[in-house]
Amino acid sequence: MKLFDGGRAPNPRRVRIFLAEKGISVPLVPVDMAALEHKKEAISSRNPLMRLPVLEFDDGTILTETIAICRYFEELQPEPVLFGTGALGKAVVEMWQRRVEFNLFAPITNAFRHIHPAMKEWEIPQVPEWGEVNKPKAVDFMRILDRELAAREFVASDAYSVADITGLVALDFLKPARIAIPEELTNVLRWHQAIKSRPSAAA
Ligand SMILES: N[C@@H](CCC(=O)N[C@@H](CS)C(=O)NCC(=O)O)C(=O)O
């Protein structure tokens, strides 16, 4: 199999971090997203949405969508567990993964994509007002997260999970999106420090 990778782009990075946590090595095919290579035939023929990451199996089967790809590897190699344990544990990780994706990751990437001039050819139409509206949405969710993180080490429980990977990649994108973590959110700051210090964060 091979993984079409998008370098610094957030979704490909989520998969690379997940694989690093699992200790799984998959051959990467680098795609130069800055040169809009993801809009060319090599990617559009594999994913009509022209988005990365794309996982291609040896028989030509294509799997896209970050969480779908991560789930595949969780099934293939359950340890270390990143999608939770038991009926309730799995559901709780799912709940937090979705909450973090929709309420933190999405507003931060929307702010970047709709405001940053470099995203003009990516986000069509680019609506800067929508980008601005997303900034306080991200901060509002950080405040909720801060209260949650007062009671446990990671987002879903005291065990690191895929929800933390989504959170890390979202928070690491705050700088280009020009959003700051309010300094009083000490639990979020502590959590960010912990998850970015893991060796997988370098992936
Ligand atoms: N829902 C997809 C989103 C994938 C996605 O948006 N990837 C970005 C990179 S982070 C992309 O390929 N963007 C290309 C574009 O917007 O033209 C997933 O979860 O993998």
The ligand as an SDF file (V2000), in Angstrom:
LIG
                    3D

 20 19  0  0  0  0  0  0  0  0999 V2000
  -12.6280   15.1350    5.2070 N   0  0  0  0  0  0  0  0  0  0  0  0
  -11.2940   14.9300    4.6730 C   0  0  0  0  0  0  0  0  0  0  0  0
  -10.6870   16.2940    4.4440 C   0  0  0  0  0  0  0  0  0  0  0  0
   -9.3800   16.1960    3.7130 C   0  0  0  0  0  0  0  0  0  0  0  0
   -8.8550   17.5910    3.3910 C   0  0  0  0  0  0  0  0  0  0  0  0
   -9.5830   18.5940    3.3640 O   0  0  0  0  0  0  0  0  0  0  0  0
   -7.5400   17.6480    3.1700 N   0  0  0  0  0  0  0  0  0  0  0  0
   -6.9390   18.9020    2.8190 C   0  0  0  0  0  0  0  0  0  0  0  0
   -5.5290   18.9590    3.3640 C   0  0  0  0  0  0  0  0  0  0  0  0
   -5.5620   19.1210    5.1110 S   0  0  0  0  0  0  0  0  0  0  0  0
   -6.8950   19.0160    1.3170 C   0  0  0  0  0  0  0  0  0  0  0  0
   -6.5730   18.0620    0.6460 O   0  0  0  0  0  0  0  0  0  0  0  0
   -7.1870   20.1870    0.7860 N   0  0  0  0  0  0  0  0  0  0  0  0
   -7.1120   20.4280   -0.6110 C   0  0  0  0  0  0  0  0  0  0  0  0
   -8.0220   21.5420   -1.0520 C   0  0  0  0  0  0  0  0  0  0  0  0
   -8.7330   22.0920   -0.2330 O   0  0  0  0  0  0  0  0  0  0  0  0
   -7.9760   21.8580   -2.2420 O   0  0  0  0  0  0  0  0  0  0  0  0
  -10.4610   14.0860    5.6460 C   0  0  0  0  0  0  0  0  0  0  0  0
  -10.8710   13.9730    6.7950 O   0  0  0  0  0  0  0  0  0  0  0  0
   -9.4470   13.5150    5.2580 O   0  0  0  0  0  0  0  0  0  0  0  0
  1  2  1  0
  2  3  1  0
  2 18  1  0
  3  4  1  0
  4  5  1  0
  5  6  2  0
  5  7  1  0
  7  8  1  0
  8  9  1  0
  8 11  1  0
  9 10  1  0
 11 12  2  0
 11 13  1  0
 13 14  1  0
 14 15  1  0
 15 16  2  0
 15 17  1  0
 18 19  2  0
 18 20  1  0
M  END
$$$$
